[in-house]
């Protein structure tokens, strides 16, 4: 019952966070914070609440 959708949401959140941290490790100062804020402030709560 919706387990696949929840797993997909967690996967998207993890992917966005991984991209953010990878960009941050490369010295990115523009996209990294955007990805991290969207990941932590939007996608993770959506995944938790679903």
Beta strands, then each sheet from edge to edge (+ up, - down):
end
